[in-house]
Amino acid sequence: MLRVTVDASPILPKPSGVGFYVVKLLEGLTRLALEEQDVAIEPLYQISLKNALKGKFSAPEVLTQYSNLRYFPLPVKATNLFLHYPWLFLPIVERSFGLADIFHGTNYTVFPCRKSRKVMTIYDLTFLKYPQFTDSVVAKYGDRVRRCLKWTDLVLTISESSKRDIVEYLGYSADRIVVTPLASRYDLDYKLSLDQNIGYNLGQPYILFVSTIEPRKNIVGLIDAFDELKRKQNIPHNLVLVGQKGWRYEAIFERIARSPYRDNIYHLNYLSNDAVAMLYRQAALFIYPSHYEGFGLPVLEAMTLGTPVVCSDNSSLPEVAGDAALYVNCEDISGMAEAMEKIIGDSQLRQSLIDRGRQQAAQFSWMRTAKETLQAYRTLSP
């Protein structure tokens, strides 16, 4: 029996980003464990210092379905101390969740468990390639990742683009890096509830952006392009931005306030899966002009739900979108405006992108992610 402990600490009450990946990975691995019966998957949750001080030793609801859920004995804030002085904490740590064959750190960190082989997921290297797009917490990831790589047996990442970055910037051996692509939270036949409080009138045509509101996503550039498109083509469309505020978002909202078309720009905060799906399905197009992505999951979500896509031609995005998107240079404001105008003005092109997008999206699934992850684990088992 292959025992694998998976760090579930990135999961928040409203999962997104890394947390969403861990939710879907655990679901897939647990299903495979039931089918194959020679592997056991054990989620591990590390509480925050704030909750520890309040005596709240509980995990998000999505993790309560796992009867074998274990708790890490140190709060998240103590992780750096543990990584610098592991010998002080290892006996306590290892007693708390046993001695699994493999320990999988899912958020740029893996603990140096003495009896386990160690796997670490590195999603992208924004903090090394584009430090100007990171906050003070993420900016420190470089030191942490390098320290963990000293005892890491295998790295998982989510695109060939990120794999190349890990080799180039961290000097880690390519033959010890396995790419396990992500998948959409929706499937091609996703059924949604029509009873949704979205906060936007779907009767008004719109261009859609979905992701965290932060500088790396190039939202200021998108607003520049939207302004140009409205000015030159006089289209009736609005711009709808969906996502939680990340860091340094102030300049983005200041730019919206300066736009002559500010009354046509809407920001919607965190929404349910169904609400976001409805927005994808009704949008004239989806645009993702990011400066850099480890994968670019919203692009795949849009394609899955039949939305034509415009996205940047950099990093991992061509891997994800294949031949099913219009590509733009993220610095080319006029190019972005022209690409959006092409889709709005050409129904044949729009339908072609929708059809190709669905075909491209069909290549990705969370079961594929889980199977390829389990296969990677097995390469380390005795």
PLY file of the C-alpha trace (Angstrom):
ply
format ascii 1.0
element vertex 382
property float x
property float y
property float z
element edge 381
property int vertex1
property int vertex2
end_header
0.00 0.00 0.00
1.39 3.37 -1.10
0.56 6.02 1.51
0.55 9.64 0.31
0.03 12.68 2.52
-1.20 15.71 0.55
-0.93 19.18 2.07
-4.44 20.65 1.89
-3.56 23.89 3.70
-4.02 26.16 0.62
-7.75 25.38 0.63
-9.80 28.35 1.84
-13.53 28.51 2.65
-14.00 29.94 -0.87
-11.33 28.07 -2.84
-9.62 29.75 -5.80
-6.25 29.44 -7.49
-3.98 26.99 -5.68
-6.73 26.05 -3.24
-9.04 25.06 -6.07
-6.32 22.89 -7.62
-5.82 21.07 -4.31
-9.57 20.49 -3.92
-9.84 18.91 -7.38
-6.58 16.96 -6.99
-7.75 15.41 -3.70
-11.10 14.49 -5.24
-9.41 12.79 -8.19
-6.75 11.00 -6.16
-9.35 9.75 -3.66
-11.42 8.34 -6.50
-8.37 6.61 -7.97
-7.49 5.21 -4.54
-10.92 3.61 -4.30
-10.55 2.10 -7.76
-6.98 0.83 -7.49
-6.97 -0.05 -3.77
-3.18 -0.07 -3.49
-2.83 3.59 -2.54
-4.09 5.65 0.41
-4.51 9.42 0.17
-4.37 11.36 3.45
-5.07 15.12 3.42
-3.21 17.27 5.93
-4.40 20.71 7.03
-2.30 23.43 8.65
-4.31 26.08 10.49
-3.45 29.77 10.57
-1.85 31.39 13.60
-4.91 33.61 14.04
-7.23 30.60 14.25
-4.80 28.78 16.55
-4.81 31.72 18.97
-8.61 31.69 18.90
-8.69 27.95 19.54
-10.29 27.25 16.15
-8.80 23.94 15.11
-10.99 23.18 12.12
-10.64 22.93 8.36
-12.82 24.40 5.58
-16.07 22.53 5.01
-14.89 20.99 1.73
-12.33 18.96 3.71
-14.77 17.58 6.26
-15.73 14.75 3.88
-12.31 13.16 4.48
-12.51 10.92 7.56
-8.71 10.55 7.56
-8.01 14.31 7.58
-5.05 15.11 9.82
-3.92 18.42 11.31
-0.41 19.81 11.18
0.83 20.63 14.71
2.31 24.03 13.84
0.47 27.11 12.52
1.27 28.45 9.06
3.30 31.34 10.51
5.73 28.84 12.03
6.54 27.21 8.67
9.64 29.30 7.99
10.99 28.53 11.45
10.39 24.83 10.83
12.15 24.93 7.45
15.20 26.67 8.92
15.46 24.46 12.00
13.75 21.19 11.01
15.52 19.03 13.57
13.76 20.95 16.38
10.30 20.11 15.05
10.51 16.88 13.06
9.68 14.46 15.92
6.49 16.44 16.75
5.55 16.88 13.09
6.04 13.27 12.07
4.07 11.96 15.05
1.11 14.15 14.09
0.44 12.69 10.65
2.39 9.46 10.55
5.15 8.42 8.24
3.69 8.34 4.76
5.66 6.93 1.83
5.27 10.27 0.04
4.62 13.77 1.33
3.24 16.18 -1.30
3.68 19.88 -0.57
1.15 21.70 -2.74
2.12 25.34 -2.25
5.81 26.02 -3.01
6.80 24.20 0.19
7.50 20.62 1.22
8.47 19.57 4.72
11.71 17.56 5.20
10.05 14.43 6.59
12.78 11.85 7.21
10.84 8.72 6.29
8.94 10.08 3.27
9.87 10.85 -0.31
9.11 14.49 -0.96
7.14 16.03 -3.83
6.65 19.79 -4.25
4.31 21.61 -6.64
5.69 24.83 -8.15
3.05 26.56 -10.25
5.01 29.43 -11.74
8.02 31.62 -11.02
6.43 35.05 -10.98
8.38 35.85 -7.81
11.69 35.35 -9.69
10.86 36.42 -13.25
8.53 39.34 -12.45
9.05 40.39 -8.82
7.30 43.69 -9.58
4.07 41.69 -9.89
4.31 40.05 -6.46
3.36 41.15 -2.97
5.66 41.12 0.06
4.68 37.56 1.03
5.13 36.00 -2.41
8.38 37.91 -2.93
9.93 35.68 -0.25
9.03 32.46 -2.03
12.40 32.29 -3.78
14.37 31.58 -0.61
11.78 29.12 0.64
11.63 27.18 -2.63
15.42 26.95 -2.92
15.65 25.65 0.64
12.96 23.03 0.01
14.56 21.91 -3.24
17.54 20.66 -1.21
15.40 17.76 0.04
12.79 17.52 -2.74
12.77 14.26 -4.71
10.35 15.35 -7.43
8.81 18.63 -8.60
5.35 18.85 -10.13
4.39 21.83 -12.23
1.43 22.75 -14.42
2.88 23.62 -17.83
5.93 23.08 -20.00
6.50 26.83 -19.78
6.81 26.64 -15.99
9.05 23.58 -16.29
11.46 25.53 -18.49
11.44 28.40 -15.98
12.20 26.04 -13.07
15.18 24.60 -14.94
16.46 28.04 -15.95
15.90 30.02 -12.74
16.31 27.33 -10.09
18.75 24.99 -11.80
16.60 21.96 -11.00
17.07 18.91 -13.20
14.49 18.62 -15.98
14.23 14.83 -15.55
13.00 15.39 -11.97
10.15 17.69 -13.05
6.78 16.28 -14.12
4.12 18.41 -15.84
0.55 17.71 -14.69
-1.76 20.18 -16.49
-4.83 21.61 -14.81
-8.45 21.49 -15.97
-11.56 23.65 -15.93
-13.91 23.71 -12.94
-16.61 23.11 -15.57
-17.07 20.29 -18.05
-18.32 20.62 -21.61
-21.89 19.69 -20.59
-21.98 21.80 -17.44
-25.55 22.41 -16.30
-26.13 25.57 -14.35
-28.92 26.97 -12.24
-30.60 29.97 -13.83
-31.49 31.41 -10.43
-28.37 33.49 -9.90
-27.80 36.90 -8.37
-24.99 38.11 -10.59
-25.14 41.85 -10.15
-25.14 42.53 -13.89
-27.91 42.84 -16.47
-27.18 40.06 -18.96
-29.32 41.84 -21.53
-26.45 44.28 -22.10
-23.66 42.91 -24.36
-20.27 42.68 -22.69
-16.63 41.67 -22.90
-15.53 39.50 -19.98
-12.39 39.20 -17.85
-12.17 36.71 -14.95
-9.26 36.53 -12.50
-7.76 38.18 -9.43
-7.64 41.97 -9.67
-3.89 42.62 -9.52
-1.11 44.14 -11.69
0.15 40.89 -13.28
-3.17 40.46 -15.06
-2.62 43.66 -17.08
-6.08 45.04 -16.38
-4.93 48.63 -16.85
-3.81 47.66 -20.36
-7.17 46.00 -20.95
-9.00 49.18 -19.94
-6.78 51.18 -22.31
-7.74 48.77 -25.11
-11.43 48.90 -24.17
-11.36 52.69 -24.26
-9.79 52.60 -27.73
-12.33 50.07 -28.97
-15.27 52.11 -27.69
-13.85 55.32 -29.13
-13.08 53.93 -32.60
-15.93 51.47 -33.11
-18.69 52.90 -30.91
-19.71 49.39 -29.84
-22.55 48.99 -27.29
-20.58 46.51 -25.19
-19.59 46.90 -21.56
-16.48 45.50 -19.89
-17.15 43.15 -16.96
-14.28 42.34 -14.59
-14.92 39.38 -12.29
-12.58 38.60 -9.42
-11.49 39.27 -5.88
-9.15 42.15 -5.17
-5.58 40.90 -4.91
-2.75 43.29 -4.13
-1.93 46.76 -5.52
-5.37 46.91 -7.07
-5.78 50.63 -6.29
-4.20 51.78 -9.57
-6.64 49.59 -11.49
-9.69 51.23 -9.95
-8.11 54.67 -10.36
-7.72 53.88 -14.07
-11.37 52.85 -14.28
-12.37 56.15 -12.66
-10.38 58.07 -15.32
-11.94 56.21 -18.24
-14.40 58.22 -20.34
-16.34 54.94 -20.48
-16.24 54.27 -16.75
-20.02 53.84 -16.69
-19.53 50.89 -19.03
-17.02 49.10 -16.78
-18.30 46.80 -14.05
-16.39 45.00 -11.30
-18.07 41.95 -9.76
-16.45 40.35 -6.72
-16.26 36.65 -5.82
-19.21 34.81 -7.42
-20.53 31.26 -7.30
-19.44 28.76 -9.95
-22.85 28.98 -11.61
-22.81 32.78 -11.68
-19.37 32.84 -13.32
-20.45 30.13 -15.77
-23.45 32.19 -16.79
-21.24 35.20 -17.40
-18.87 33.12 -19.53
-21.71 31.70 -21.62
-23.37 35.05 -22.32
-20.20 37.05 -23.04
-19.40 38.32 -26.52
-15.82 37.26 -25.84
-13.38 36.55 -23.05
-10.07 38.44 -22.89
-7.03 37.54 -20.80
-4.12 39.92 -21.49
-1.90 38.71 -18.62
1.83 39.46 -18.46
2.67 35.94 -17.25
0.81 32.73 -16.32
1.81 29.34 -14.98
-1.27 27.93 -16.71
-4.07 30.46 -17.26
-7.07 28.48 -16.05
-9.73 31.12 -16.93
-8.81 30.70 -20.61
-9.66 27.01 -20.40
-12.87 27.73 -18.48
-14.03 30.15 -21.17
-13.33 27.63 -23.93
-15.11 24.86 -22.03
-18.25 26.98 -21.82
-18.20 28.10 -25.45
-16.76 31.60 -25.18
-14.35 32.89 -27.87
-11.00 33.89 -26.39
-8.42 36.63 -26.87
-5.29 36.12 -24.77
-1.62 37.03 -24.49
0.92 35.15 -26.58
3.33 34.66 -23.66
4.32 32.04 -21.04
1.97 29.04 -20.81
-1.04 30.54 -22.58
-0.31 29.13 -26.07
-0.04 25.64 -24.49
-3.47 25.99 -22.93
-5.28 27.69 -25.81
-3.60 25.90 -28.75
-5.06 27.09 -32.07
-8.34 28.12 -30.45
-7.65 31.75 -29.49
-6.67 35.06 -31.00
-3.25 35.93 -29.57
-2.01 39.42 -28.77
1.13 40.97 -27.36
0.12 42.08 -23.87
1.88 45.44 -24.42
0.06 46.12 -27.71
-3.02 48.14 -26.75
-4.20 48.65 -30.34
-3.64 44.97 -31.08
-5.91 44.05 -28.15
-8.60 46.44 -29.35
-8.38 45.06 -32.90
-8.62 41.45 -31.74
-11.75 42.20 -29.71
-13.28 44.07 -32.64
-12.60 41.12 -34.98
-14.59 38.73 -32.82
-17.44 41.17 -32.23
-17.69 42.01 -35.93
-17.18 38.57 -37.50
-19.75 35.93 -36.57
-17.96 33.23 -38.59
-14.69 33.83 -36.76
-16.53 33.87 -33.45
-18.16 30.50 -34.13
-14.89 29.02 -35.36
-13.16 30.03 -32.13
-16.01 28.58 -30.07
-15.81 25.23 -31.91
-12.02 25.03 -31.71
-12.12 26.11 -28.07
-14.39 23.23 -27.11
-12.12 20.77 -28.91
-9.08 22.19 -27.13
-10.78 22.12 -23.73
-11.74 18.47 -24.18
-8.05 17.53 -23.90
-7.97 18.56 -20.22
-9.69 16.96 -17.23
-9.13 16.74 -13.48
-9.02 12.95 -13.70
-6.14 13.31 -16.15
-4.42 15.59 -13.61
-4.98 13.07 -10.82
-3.84 10.09 -12.92
-0.65 11.81 -14.02
0.03 12.91 -10.44
-0.44 9.36 -9.13
1.82 8.07 -11.89
4.47 10.58 -10.76
4.11 9.36 -7.16
4.61 5.77 -8.30
7.98 6.64 -9.85
9.19 7.35 -6.30
7.68 4.34 -4.56
10.02 1.46 -3.60
0 1
1 2
2 3
3 4
4 5
5 6
6 7
7 8
8 9
9 10
10 11
11 12
12 13
13 14
14 15
15 16
16 17
17 18
18 19
19 20
20 21
21 22
22 23
23 24
24 25
25 26
26 27
27 28
28 29
29 30
30 31
31 32
32 33
33 34
34 35
35 36
36 37
37 38
38 39
39 40
40 41
41 42
42 43
43 44
44 45
45 46
46 47
47 48
48 49
49 50
50 51
51 52
52 53
53 54
54 55
55 56
56 57
57 58
58 59
59 60
60 61
61 62
62 63
63 64
64 65
65 66
66 67
67 68
68 69
69 70
70 71
71 72
72 73
73 74
74 75
75 76
76 77
77 78
78 79
79 80
80 81
81 82
82 83
83 84
84 85
85 86
86 87
87 88
88 89
89 90
90 91
91 92
92 93
93 94
94 95
95 96
96 97
97 98
98 99
99 100
100 101
101 102
102 103
103 104
104 105
105 106
106 107
107 108
108 109
109 110
110 111
111 112
112 113
113 114
114 115
115 116
116 117
117 118
118 119
119 120
120 121
121 122
122 123
123 124
124 125
125 126
126 127
127 128
128 129
129 130
130 131
131 132
132 133
133 134
134 135
135 136
136 137
137 138
138 139
139 140
140 141
141 142
142 143
143 144
144 145
145 146
146 147
147 148
148 149
149 150
150 151
151 152
152 153
153 154
154 155
155 156
156 157
157 158
158 159
159 160
160 161
161 162
162 163
163 164
164 165
165 166
166 167
167 168
168 169
169 170
170 171
171 172
172 173
173 174
174 175
175 176
176 177
177 178
178 179
179 180
180 181
181 182
182 183
183 184
184 185
185 186
186 187
187 188
188 189
189 190
190 191
191 192
192 193
193 194
194 195
195 196
196 197
197 198
198 199
199 200
200 201
201 202
202 203
203 204
204 205
205 206
206 207
207 208
208 209
209 210
210 211
211 212
212 213
213 214
214 215
215 216
216 217
217 218
218 219
219 220
220 221
221 222
222 223
223 224
224 225
225 226
226 227
227 228
228 229
229 230
230 231
231 232
232 233
233 234
234 235
235 236
236 237
237 238
238 239
239 240
240 241
241 242
242 243
243 244
244 245
245 246
246 247
247 248
248 249
249 250
250 251
251 252
252 253
253 254
254 255
255 256
256 257
257 258
258 259
259 260
260 261
261 262
262 263
263 264
264 265
265 266
266 267
267 268
268 269
269 270
270 271
271 272
272 273
273 274
274 275
275 276
276 277
277 278
278 279
279 280
280 281
281 282
282 283
283 284
284 285
285 286
286 287
287 288
288 289
289 290
290 291
291 292
292 293
293 294
294 295
295 296
296 297
297 298
298 299
299 300
300 301
301 302
302 303
303 304
304 305
305 306
306 307
307 308
308 309
309 310
310 311
311 312
312 313
313 314
314 315
315 316
316 317
317 318
318 319
319 320
320 321
321 322
322 323
323 324
324 325
325 326
326 327
327 328
328 329
329 330
330 331
331 332
332 333
333 334
334 335
335 336
336 337
337 338
338 339
339 340
340 341
341 342
342 343
343 344
344 345
345 346
346 347
347 348
348 349
349 350
350 351
351 352
352 353
353 354
354 355
355 356
356 357
357 358
358 359
359 360
360 361
361 362
362 363
363 364
364 365
365 366
366 367
367 368
368 369
369 370
370 371
371 372
372 373
373 374
374 375
375 376
376 377
377 378
378 379
379 380
380 381
